[in-house]
């Protein structure tokens, strides 16, 4: 699921968030949150000054 969310996200540098709620028969057990930021390194302007 995380891979599909990242692959479908636009390459805008915006942060994408995914939350997974884990439950069992007794109710909520945990919540897992992923924050992903995508940066396209190929579109950066490259300076010739090093």
Secondary structure, 3 states (H helix, E strand, C coil): CHHHHHHHCCCCCCEEEEEEEEEECCEEEEEEEEEEECCCHHHCCCCCCC
